[in-house]
């Protein structure tokens, strides 16, 4: 007798009663061999977007029959990965083992610690001591209550995030250890443009890596862009990078009259032959990344689906694994491409009398400066790739605001670098911290004053300002919020301040909903009679600034508010900010009592272990 053919993917899913539209998602996640892989390990389906553990269990019973059980090590591996991936959506690169064990217990594992151990032995997950997470900021240690060993003494991380944070730590050490002189003209760099530039010149001149904590004022991007321009004028090769799409747009506007080209992180990596963007076809490769063209500045187009507010929606779920388990998105898969060249035949031409080819000579490290704005919007994997790609001898300046929300992806490397002290770094700095400069405060302005107060957890009443630079517009419901936002952006602000609609950005908390970015965008386009306008989510807008901004705080989204988010939203405008306020008491309560959504990360421990 011949063996029956193995079931196809469609057959496997149909026999389990899965919806018809699931097959394309399964194939996209598990590849061409999805059917064979699922037949061998049906719990792999838990990696598909939208699939929850109870659905994966039902599918496993359909595939395996009576042999499928809740204690199966394959189930433990898949469920633990699912929990870590859900936590990553809230920005965590690691989770405490005892939190994971608690979640495993609620999902039917009789021996959660044993299930965790089994998953660690077979999966792409690593365990680390979490003692460093309990240390005080001064590194003296405050975790004396922690038991040594056992689940309570561990942090669990996906390998990809563990390697990324280790990569950031190694890059920090390399940059601090190998700075190249910037040339005799560096000390003559013009520092008259801003009060911060003199201190930046001295610190960047002395160290291979410098952090800049930008001030709450309205000129935060202009200060960094101005320093990059001054460095270029002094003859130093400068690469300037925006931490996300919004910061690229803002930098392009600030540097519009200069010769500097603003790059995204992906474009910078591609320019060095790194990253996915390096694999584009030759036609795309001939374009200068970030150059200004007929269609406007680089990074100025509509955001991709991955940027449309999933981060803000995810933050609303809180930072616990149990809460993040309710998210249904999956982390994007990484594409890894590599290429190589065949070695030359060592014996070619031997005995022919021809001269041997000259020995390969490597270029000496070239001095230069990489300036990164909105660095607090770069996640752990992206910053690891960026710092690793910086050529030998180049210095790096990372500028960002650690008081604003962190990046859309997992990790908070800029904040961790700002806050962490490490004995190993005392070989380079006297205080064991990455060298840093605190940006100078801007000139007095109602928006600057508001941001200073918000940073301290205070929400002051609006002051009477004849110039109307800050306006609060109370609304009762989502419908009124949309109507007022459109009226402000399309009529009141252009008429009062002489601004075009391109100078005004409407920002909402979420992408969807009655007062979400999609709804506001439709209303704006209907009012203005053009498709060339779009409301952004808070996640998309962070890192950028506009001459004027309209921030919509609607009631249904008020549960997402934190002090960091409100502080960040109030930093989007340079000249005028309108706040459409329908959040009620949730706004002052968030500012006073909810500093930010905490993130579990390993970078502080990595820095201390260098």
C-alpha positions as CSV (number, residue, x, y, z in Angstrom):
1,X,0.0,0.0,0.0
2,X,1.1,3.5,-0.7
3,X,1.4,6.1,2.0
4,X,-1.4,8.7,1.9
5,X,-0.4,12.1,0.8
6,X,0.4,14.5,3.6
7,X,-2.5,17.0,4.1
8,X,-2.1,20.4,2.5
9,X,-2.2,23.6,4.5
10,X,-5.8,24.3,3.5
11,X,-6.8,20.8,4.5
12,X,-5.1,21.1,7.9
13,X,-6.8,24.4,8.6
14,X,-10.2,23.3,7.3
15,X,-10.2,20.2,9.4
16,X,-9.7,22.3,12.5
17,X,-12.6,24.7,11.5
18,X,-10.2,27.6,10.9
19,X,-11.6,30.7,9.0
20,X,-10.8,30.7,5.3
21,X,-8.7,33.8,5.4
22,X,-6.2,32.3,7.9
23,X,-4.2,30.3,5.3
24,X,-2.4,33.3,3.7
25,X,-1.3,34.6,7.1
26,X,-0.1,31.2,8.1
27,X,1.9,30.9,4.8
28,X,3.4,34.3,5.3
29,X,4.5,33.5,8.8
30,X,5.7,29.9,8.4
31,X,6.8,29.9,4.7
32,X,6.4,27.3,1.9
33,X,6.7,24.4,4.3
34,X,4.0,25.6,6.6
35,X,1.9,22.4,6.3
36,X,4.8,20.1,7.1
37,X,5.9,22.3,10.0
38,X,2.4,22.4,11.5
39,X,2.0,18.7,11.1
40,X,5.1,18.2,13.2
41,X,4.4,21.0,15.7
42,X,0.9,22.4,15.4
43,X,1.5,25.0,18.1
44,X,3.7,26.9,15.7
45,X,0.4,28.4,14.5
46,X,0.6,30.6,17.6
47,X,3.1,32.7,15.8
48,X,0.5,33.8,13.3
49,X,-1.0,37.2,13.8
50,X,-4.4,37.0,15.5
51,X,-4.1,33.4,16.9
52,X,-4.4,33.0,20.6
53,X,-3.4,30.1,22.8
54,X,-6.9,28.6,23.1
55,X,-7.2,28.6,19.3
56,X,-3.8,27.0,18.9
57,X,-4.8,24.3,21.4
58,X,-7.9,23.5,19.4
59,X,-5.8,23.3,16.2
60,X,-3.2,21.0,17.9
61,X,-6.0,18.6,19.1
62,X,-7.3,18.5,15.5
63,X,-3.8,17.6,14.1
64,X,-2.5,15.4,16.9
65,X,-5.7,13.9,18.2
66,X,-5.5,12.4,21.7
67,X,-1.7,12.9,22.0
68,X,-2.1,16.7,22.2
69,X,-1.9,17.8,25.9
70,X,-1.4,21.0,27.8
71,X,2.0,19.9,29.2
72,X,3.5,19.2,25.7
73,X,7.0,20.9,25.6
74,X,6.1,22.1,22.1
75,X,3.2,24.0,23.6
76,X,5.4,25.5,26.3
77,X,7.9,26.7,23.8
78,X,5.2,28.3,21.6
79,X,3.2,29.9,24.5
80,X,6.3,31.4,26.0
81,X,7.3,32.8,22.7
82,X,3.8,34.2,22.3
83,X,4.0,35.9,25.7
84,X,7.3,37.4,24.9
85,X,6.2,38.7,21.6
86,X,3.1,40.2,23.1
87,X,5.3,41.9,25.7
88,X,7.5,43.2,22.9
89,X,4.5,45.1,21.5
90,X,4.5,47.1,24.7
91,X,8.2,47.9,24.3
92,X,9.7,45.2,26.5
93,X,12.9,43.3,25.4
94,X,12.7,41.0,28.4
95,X,10.2,39.8,31.0
96,X,10.7,38.7,34.6
97,X,10.6,34.9,34.8
98,X,8.1,34.9,37.7
99,X,5.7,37.0,35.7
100,X,6.0,34.6,32.8
101,X,5.4,31.6,35.2
102,X,2.3,33.3,36.5
103,X,1.0,33.7,33.0
104,X,1.9,30.1,32.1
105,X,-0.1,28.9,35.1
106,X,-3.2,30.7,34.0
107,X,-2.8,29.1,30.6
108,X,-3.0,25.6,32.0
109,X,0.5,24.6,32.8
110,X,0.6,22.5,36.0
111,X,4.3,23.1,36.5
112,X,5.0,26.6,35.1
113,X,8.7,26.6,36.2
114,X,9.3,23.3,34.5
115,X,7.5,24.4,31.3
116,X,9.7,27.5,31.3
117,X,12.9,25.5,31.7
118,X,11.8,23.1,28.9
119,X,11.1,26.1,26.6
120,X,14.4,27.6,27.3
121,X,16.2,24.4,26.4
122,X,14.6,24.2,23.0
123,X,13.5,27.7,22.0
124,X,15.2,30.9,20.8
125,X,15.0,32.4,24.3
126,X,17.7,33.2,26.9
127,X,17.6,33.6,30.6
128,X,19.6,36.2,32.5
129,X,20.0,37.4,36.1
130,X,17.7,40.3,36.8
131,X,19.7,41.6,39.7
132,X,20.8,44.7,37.7
133,X,17.2,45.7,37.1
134,X,16.9,46.2,40.9
135,X,20.0,48.4,41.2
136,X,19.7,52.0,42.1
137,X,20.6,54.5,39.4
138,X,24.0,55.1,41.1
139,X,24.8,51.4,40.6
140,X,25.0,50.7,44.3
141,X,22.4,48.0,44.1
142,X,19.0,48.0,45.7
143,X,17.9,44.4,45.1
144,X,18.8,42.9,48.4
145,X,15.3,41.4,48.8
146,X,15.8,39.3,45.6
147,X,16.2,35.6,46.1
148,X,19.2,34.2,44.3
149,X,18.4,31.5,41.8
150,X,14.9,30.2,40.8
151,X,12.4,31.9,38.6
152,X,12.4,35.1,40.7
153,X,16.1,35.7,39.9
154,X,15.8,35.6,36.1
155,X,14.8,37.7,33.1
156,X,13.8,36.0,29.9
157,X,14.4,37.5,26.5
158,X,14.1,36.5,22.9
159,X,17.6,35.9,21.4
160,X,17.1,38.7,18.9
161,X,16.5,41.4,21.5
162,X,19.2,40.0,23.8
163,X,21.8,40.2,21.0
164,X,20.6,43.6,20.0
165,X,21.1,45.1,23.5
166,X,24.5,43.4,23.8
167,X,25.3,44.9,20.5
168,X,24.5,48.4,21.7
169,X,26.7,47.9,24.8
170,X,29.6,46.6,22.7
171,X,29.3,49.5,20.3
172,X,29.3,52.0,23.1
173,X,32.5,50.6,24.4
174,X,34.1,50.6,20.9
175,X,33.1,54.2,20.2
176,X,34.4,55.5,23.5
177,X,37.7,53.6,23.0
178,X,38.5,54.6,19.4
179,X,37.8,58.3,18.7
180,X,39.8,59.8,15.9
181,X,41.0,63.5,16.0
182,X,38.6,65.8,14.2
183,X,41.3,68.1,12.9
184,X,42.7,71.4,13.9
185,X,39.7,73.3,12.7
186,X,37.4,71.6,15.2
187,X,38.4,74.0,18.0
188,X,37.5,76.9,15.8
189,X,34.0,75.6,15.1
190,X,31.5,78.5,15.2
191,X,29.5,78.2,18.4
192,X,27.6,81.4,18.1
193,X,24.4,79.8,16.8
194,X,23.2,78.5,20.1
195,X,24.2,78.4,23.8
196,X,24.6,74.6,23.7
197,X,27.1,74.5,20.8
198,X,30.2,75.4,22.8
199,X,29.7,72.6,25.3
200,X,28.8,70.2,22.4
201,X,32.0,71.2,20.6
202,X,34.2,70.4,23.6
203,X,32.4,67.1,24.5
204,X,32.2,65.8,21.0
205,X,35.9,66.7,20.6
206,X,36.9,64.6,23.5
207,X,34.7,61.5,23.2
208,X,33.7,59.1,20.5
209,X,30.1,59.0,21.7
210,X,28.1,61.9,23.2
211,X,24.4,62.0,24.4
212,X,22.3,65.1,24.3
213,X,19.2,65.3,26.4
214,X,17.2,67.9,24.5
215,X,15.4,70.6,26.5
216,X,11.6,70.9,26.6
217,X,11.7,74.1,24.5
218,X,10.4,74.7,21.0
219,X,13.9,74.9,19.4
220,X,15.0,71.3,20.3
221,X,15.5,70.1,16.7
222,X,17.0,73.4,15.5
223,X,19.7,73.2,18.1
224,X,20.9,69.9,16.9
225,X,20.5,70.7,13.2
226,X,22.4,73.9,13.7
227,X,25.3,72.1,15.4
228,X,25.5,69.6,12.5
229,X,25.6,72.5,10.0
230,X,28.4,74.2,12.0
231,X,30.4,71.0,12.1
232,X,30.1,70.6,8.3
233,X,31.1,74.2,7.8
234,X,34.3,73.5,9.8
235,X,35.2,70.8,7.3
236,X,34.2,67.8,9.3
237,X,32.3,65.1,7.2
238,X,28.8,64.9,8.7
239,X,26.0,62.4,8.4
240,X,22.7,63.5,9.9
241,X,20.1,61.0,10.7
242,X,16.5,61.2,11.9
243,X,15.4,58.7,14.5
244,X,12.0,58.2,12.7
245,X,10.0,59.5,9.8
246,X,8.7,62.5,11.7
247,X,12.2,63.6,12.7
248,X,13.4,63.2,9.1
249,X,10.7,65.5,7.9
250,X,11.5,68.1,10.6
251,X,15.3,68.0,9.9
252,X,14.7,68.4,6.2
253,X,12.7,71.5,6.9
254,X,15.4,72.9,9.3
255,X,18.3,72.1,6.8
256,X,16.4,73.0,3.6
257,X,18.9,75.6,2.6
258,X,22.1,73.7,3.3
259,X,24.1,71.0,1.6
260,X,23.4,68.4,4.2
261,X,21.3,65.4,3.3
262,X,19.1,63.9,6.0
263,X,18.9,60.2,6.2
264,X,16.6,57.7,8.0
265,X,18.3,54.9,9.9
266,X,17.5,52.5,7.1
267,X,18.9,54.9,4.4
268,X,22.1,55.3,6.4
269,X,22.6,51.6,6.8
270,X,21.9,51.2,3.0
271,X,24.5,53.8,2.2
272,X,27.0,51.6,4.0
273,X,25.8,48.4,2.4
274,X,23.9,47.3,5.5
275,X,20.3,46.4,6.1
276,X,17.3,45.4,4.0
277,X,17.4,48.6,2.0
278,X,20.8,47.7,0.6
279,X,19.1,45.0,-1.5
280,X,17.1,47.4,-3.6
281,X,17.6,47.3,-7.4
282,X,20.2,49.4,-9.1
283,X,17.7,52.0,-10.2
284,X,16.8,52.8,-6.6
285,X,20.4,52.6,-5.5
286,X,21.3,55.4,-7.9
287,X,19.1,57.8,-6.0
288,X,20.7,59.8,-3.2
289,X,19.0,58.7,0.0
290,X,17.1,61.5,1.6
291,X,17.6,64.0,-1.2
292,X,14.9,66.5,-1.9
293,X,13.1,66.0,-5.2
294,X,10.0,66.8,-7.0
295,X,7.8,64.9,-4.6
296,X,9.0,66.6,-1.5
297,X,11.5,65.7,1.3
298,X,12.4,62.2,2.0
299,X,10.3,60.6,4.7
300,X,7.4,62.9,3.9
301,X,5.1,60.4,2.3
302,X,2.3,58.5,4.0
303,X,3.4,56.2,6.7
304,X,3.3,52.4,6.3
305,X,0.7,50.3,8.1
306,X,3.2,49.4,10.7
307,X,3.5,53.1,11.7
308,X,-0.1,53.9,12.0
309,X,-0.6,53.9,15.7
310,X,-0.2,50.2,16.7
311,X,2.3,51.4,19.3
312,X,-0.1,53.8,20.9
313,X,-2.9,51.2,20.9
314,X,-0.5,48.7,22.4
315,X,0.6,51.0,25.2
316,X,-3.0,51.3,26.3
317,X,-2.9,47.6,27.3
318,X,-0.4,48.3,30.1
319,X,2.9,46.6,30.6
320,X,1.9,43.3,32.1
321,X,2.1,40.1,30.1
322,X,-1.6,39.4,31.0
323,X,-2.6,42.7,29.5
324,X,-0.4,42.6,26.5
325,X,-1.7,39.1,25.7
326,X,-4.9,40.7,24.5
327,X,-3.0,42.3,21.6
328,X,-3.3,40.5,18.3
329,X,-0.4,41.9,16.3
330,X,2.7,39.9,15.5
331,X,6.3,41.1,15.3
332,X,7.6,41.6,11.8
333,X,9.9,38.9,10.5
334,X,13.5,39.8,9.8
335,X,15.0,39.2,6.4
336,X,18.6,38.3,6.4
337,X,20.5,38.7,3.2
338,X,24.2,37.9,2.7
339,X,26.6,37.7,-0.2
340,X,30.2,36.8,-0.7
341,X,32.9,36.7,-3.3
342,X,35.0,33.7,-4.3
343,X,38.6,33.9,-3.2
344,X,41.2,34.4,-6.0
345,X,43.1,31.3,-7.0
346,X,46.2,31.4,-4.9
347,X,48.2,29.5,-7.5
348,X,47.1,31.6,-10.5
349,X,50.0,32.7,-12.6
350,X,52.6,30.9,-10.4
351,X,55.8,30.3,-12.3
352,X,54.7,32.5,-15.1
353,X,57.1,35.3,-14.3
354,X,54.3,37.8,-13.8
355,X,54.5,40.1,-10.8
356,X,52.3,39.1,-7.8
357,X,49.4,41.4,-7.1
358,X,50.0,44.0,-4.4
359,X,48.9,43.2,-0.9
360,X,45.4,44.5,0.1
361,X,45.7,47.7,2.0
362,X,42.9,48.9,4.3
363,X,42.0,52.6,4.4
364,X,42.9,54.4,7.6
365,X,40.0,55.4,9.8
366,X,38.6,58.7,8.7
367,X,37.4,61.3,11.2
368,X,33.8,62.4,11.0
369,X,30.6,62.9,12.9
370,X,27.3,61.0,12.8
371,X,24.5,63.2,14.3
372,X,21.2,61.5,15.2
373,X,18.2,63.5,16.1
374,X,15.2,62.0,18.0
375,X,17.4,59.1,19.1
376,X,14.8,58.3,21.8
377,X,12.6,57.0,19.0
378,X,15.1,54.3,17.9
379,X,14.4,50.8,19.2
380,X,17.1,48.4,20.4
381,X,17.6,46.4,17.2
382,X,17.8,49.5,15.0
383,X,20.2,51.3,17.3
384,X,22.4,48.2,17.5
385,X,22.5,48.0,13.7
386,X,23.2,51.8,13.4
387,X,26.1,51.9,15.9
388,X,27.6,48.7,14.6
389,X,27.6,50.2,11.1
390,X,29.4,53.5,12.0
391,X,32.8,53.4,10.3
392,X,35.9,53.2,12.4
393,X,37.0,56.6,13.6
394,X,33.7,58.3,13.3
395,X,32.2,60.0,16.3
396,X,28.5,59.7,17.2
397,X,26.1,62.3,18.8
398,X,22.8,60.9,19.9
399,X,20.2,63.6,20.7
400,X,16.8,62.9,22.2
401,X,14.4,63.6,25.0
402,X,14.2,60.8,27.6
403,X,11.1,62.3,29.1
404,X,9.0,61.6,26.0
405,X,7.6,58.1,25.2
406,X,10.0,55.6,23.9
407,X,10.2,54.0,20.4
408,X,7.5,52.1,18.6
409,X,9.7,48.9,18.8
410,X,11.1,47.0,21.8
411,X,13.6,48.6,24.0
412,X,14.4,52.1,25.2
413,X,18.2,52.3,24.5
414,X,18.5,56.1,24.6
415,X,16.8,56.4,28.0
416,X,18.9,53.4,29.3
417,X,22.1,55.0,28.1
418,X,21.2,58.3,29.7
419,X,20.2,56.8,33.1
420,X,22.8,54.0,33.5
421,X,26.1,54.2,35.4
422,X,28.7,51.5,34.9
423,X,32.0,50.8,36.5
424,X,33.3,49.5,33.2
425,X,32.8,53.0,31.6
426,X,35.0,54.6,34.2
427,X,37.9,53.7,31.9
428,X,36.6,56.5,29.6
429,X,34.7,58.9,31.8
430,X,35.2,59.9,35.5
431,X,31.6,59.2,36.5
432,X,31.1,55.9,34.7
433,X,28.4,57.3,32.4
434,X,28.2,57.8,28.7
435,X,29.3,61.4,28.1
436,X,26.3,63.7,27.9
437,X,25.3,67.3,27.4
438,X,22.0,68.8,28.6
439,X,20.6,71.1,25.9
440,X,20.2,74.7,26.8
441,X,16.7,76.0,27.6
442,X,14.9,77.9,24.9
443,X,13.7,81.4,25.3
444,X,10.5,81.9,27.3
445,X,7.4,80.7,25.5
446,X,4.0,79.5,26.7
447,X,4.7,76.1,25.1
448,X,8.1,75.8,26.7
449,X,6.7,76.7,30.1
450,X,3.9,74.1,29.7
451,X,6.4,71.4,28.9
452,X,8.6,72.2,31.9
453,X,5.6,72.0,34.2
454,X,4.4,68.7,32.6
455,X,7.8,67.1,33.0
456,X,7.5,67.7,36.7
457,X,4.0,66.2,36.8
458,X,2.1,69.5,36.9
459,X,-0.7,70.6,34.6
460,X,-1.0,74.4,35.1
461,X,-4.1,76.3,34.0
462,X,-3.7,78.1,30.7
463,X,-2.5,81.6,30.9
464,X,-4.0,84.5,29.1
465,X,-1.8,85.0,26.0
466,X,-2.8,87.8,23.6
467,X,-0.8,86.0,20.9
468,X,-2.8,82.8,21.3
469,X,0.2,80.5,21.1
470,X,-1.6,77.9,23.3
471,X,-5.3,77.3,23.1
472,X,-7.5,74.7,25.0
473,X,-10.7,73.8,23.2
474,X,-13.1,71.7,25.4
475,X,-15.4,69.3,23.7
476,X,-18.2,66.9,24.9
477,X,-17.8,63.9,22.6
478,X,-15.8,62.4,19.7
479,X,-18.0,63.9,17.0
480,X,-17.5,67.4,18.4
481,X,-13.7,66.7,18.8
482,X,-13.4,65.9,15.1
483,X,-15.4,68.9,14.0
484,X,-13.4,71.3,16.1
485,X,-10.1,69.8,15.1
486,X,-11.0,70.2,11.4
487,X,-12.2,73.8,11.9
488,X,-9.0,74.7,13.7
489,X,-6.7,73.2,11.1
490,X,-8.6,74.3,8.0
491,X,-9.7,77.8,9.1
492,X,-8.8,79.3,12.5
493,X,-5.1,78.6,12.6
494,X,-4.3,79.5,8.9
495,X,-6.3,82.7,9.3
496,X,-4.8,83.8,12.6
497,X,-1.2,82.9,12.0
498,X,-0.9,83.1,8.2
499,X,0.1,79.4,8.0
500,X,-0.7,77.0,5.1
501,X,-2.4,73.7,5.8
502,X,1.0,72.0,5.2
503,X,2.4,73.8,8.2
504,X,-0.4,72.4,10.5
505,X,-0.4,68.9,11.8
506,X,-3.5,67.2,13.4
507,X,-2.5,64.5,15.9
508,X,-4.8,61.9,17.5
509,X,-4.1,59.2,20.2
510,X,-5.2,56.3,18.1
511,X,-5.5,55.3,14.4
512,X,-9.1,54.1,14.6
513,X,-12.2,55.0,16.4
514,X,-14.7,57.9,16.3
515,X,-11.9,60.5,16.9
516,X,-9.0,58.5,15.5
517,X,-6.6,59.5,12.8
518,X,-8.5,57.8,10.0
519,X,-11.7,59.5,10.9
520,X,-10.1,62.9,11.2
521,X,-8.2,62.4,7.9
522,X,-11.5,61.8,6.0
523,X,-13.0,64.9,7.6
524,X,-10.0,67.0,6.7
525,X,-9.9,65.9,3.1
526,X,-13.6,66.5,2.7
527,X,-13.3,70.0,4.2
528,X,-10.2,70.9,2.2
529,X,-11.1,69.1,-1.0
530,X,-7.7,67.4,-1.3
531,X,-6.0,64.1,-0.5
532,X,-2.8,65.8,0.3
533,X,-3.4,65.9,4.0
534,X,-3.4,63.3,6.8
535,X,-3.8,63.3,10.5
536,X,-1.1,61.4,12.4
537,X,-1.3,59.2,15.4
538,X,0.8,60.2,18.5
539,X,3.2,57.3,17.7
540,X,3.8,58.6,14.2
541,X,4.2,62.3,15.2
542,X,6.7,61.8,18.1
543,X,10.1,63.0,17.1
544,X,8.9,65.7,14.8
545,X,7.7,69.3,15.1
546,X,5.5,71.6,13.0
547,X,4.9,75.3,13.0
548,X,1.4,74.5,14.4
549,X,-0.3,71.4,15.8
550,X,-3.8,70.4,16.8
551,X,-3.8,67.6,19.4
552,X,-7.1,65.7,19.9
553,X,-7.6,64.1,23.3
554,X,-10.9,62.3,23.1
555,X,-12.6,60.5,25.9
556,X,-12.4,56.9,24.6
557,X,-8.6,57.2,24.2
558,X,-8.0,58.8,27.6
559,X,-7.0,55.5,29.1
560,X,-3.8,55.7,27.0
561,X,-2.7,59.0,28.5
562,X,0.5,59.2,30.5
563,X,2.6,62.1,31.6
564,X,5.3,61.2,29.0
565,X,2.7,61.1,26.2
566,X,1.1,64.4,27.1
567,X,4.6,66.0,27.4
568,X,5.5,64.7,24.0
569,X,2.3,65.8,22.4
570,X,2.8,69.3,23.7
571,X,6.2,69.4,22.1
572,X,5.0,69.0,18.6
573,X,4.3,72.7,17.9
574,X,6.8,75.5,17.4
575,X,4.5,78.5,17.1
576,X,1.0,77.4,18.1
577,X,-0.7,74.5,19.8
578,X,-4.4,73.8,20.0
579,X,-5.5,71.0,22.4
580,X,-9.0,69.7,21.7
581,X,-9.8,68.4,25.1
582,X,-12.4,65.8,25.7
583,X,-10.5,63.6,28.1
584,X,-12.0,65.1,31.2
585,X,-10.3,64.3,34.5
586,X,-8.2,61.6,32.9
587,X,-5.8,64.3,31.6
588,X,-4.7,65.8,35.0
589,X,-4.7,62.4,36.6
590,X,-2.4,61.0,34.0
591,X,0.0,63.9,34.2
592,X,0.1,63.7,38.0
593,X,0.1,59.9,38.6
594,X,1.1,58.0,35.4
595,X,4.7,58.9,34.5
596,X,5.1,56.4,31.6
597,X,4.5,52.8,30.7
598,X,7.5,51.1,32.2
599,X,9.6,48.8,29.9
600,X,11.6,45.8,31.0
601,X,15.0,46.0,29.2
602,X,18.4,44.4,29.7
603,X,20.6,47.2,28.4
604,X,21.4,48.6,31.8
605,X,22.6,45.2,32.9
606,X,24.6,44.8,29.7
607,X,26.4,48.1,30.3
608,X,27.3,47.1,33.9
609,X,28.6,43.8,32.7
610,X,30.9,45.2,30.0
